[in-house]
Amino acid sequence: MIKSMTGFGRCEVVTEERKITIEMKSVNHRYCDISIRLPKKLNFLEATVRNTIKKTLSRGKIDVFITYEDYTKGSAAVKYNKEMAAEYLKYLNLISEEFGVKNEVTNYNVSRYPEVLTLEEQSLDEDALVDFVLGAVEECCKNITKTREAEGANLKKDILEKLDFVYNNTTLIEEKSPLVVDTYREKLYAKVQEILEDTKVDEAVLATEITMYADKICVDEETVRLKSHVDSMRKTLDLNESIGRKLDFISQEMNREANTILSKSDDIEISNIAIDLKTEIEKIREQIQNIE
């Protein structure tokens, strides 16, 4: 299914032990550019989260916002270093004896000395945390994909309508092109007869001139190729893969053919149709820029 690069997804997962909220928003971009804002506690997961997102979203500027709360009680513990406290007390007593001063040290004093009491976080069950976070990331990817697919369906509908316009007007050019040569032939005969009056017209010379003119304004190859590109784009729109770059290439080829038709045109009506073709193809290209 065709996907737009514009989308938004949100996911919130809550358990007895933890809660995570993830928001993703994406806009069009040439490549896959992922920006992730993680709480400090989850920084070690940034690369894993990025790779998980890339499995689902292949193009776009994607901003990811993650908040996390840990409900686990007793996630931190105070550690008492008995040996360090004994060392401090030993040397405090030595100082007191050596200098003849009263040792008024208290338990509180000792507890404030470095490394006597330390606060240590209990080890996390990293495997469980990783599974929890990545499960939420995958769910959020599904949600943003739904919005990108919905927008993609709208883009596809609009592009197909524009392709119908291009195809039908290319057919119109094919129908009108022979009439331009006929009109030129009639005007040329009339002009030559006006100049030469009763002198016999050299049919061979006129035929050569008309043939050269017809070759000059002939756009048969261009119209055939343009229709072929239209058919190719229609088929590409039905592919279940990333098609944005391929569509962009096809639209460039379509624009090239329309430019050639316009440059060869010697008829105001065909020129106007060619201008309309270029305008519609440009609109298609603008829409394609937002397709993954």
LINZIQUI-V888386 format. One record per helix or strand of 2 or more residues. SS is the DSSP state (a for helix, b for strand). FROM is the first residue (numbers start at 1). TO is the last residue. If there is no record, write none. Layout:
BEGIN
SS;FROM;TO, SS;FROM;TO
END
This chain:
BEGIN
b;7;14, b;18;27, b;32;37, a;40;54, b;60;70, b;76;80, a;82;99, a;107;111, b;117;121, a;126;196, a;203;217, a;220;236, a;244;264, a;268;288
END
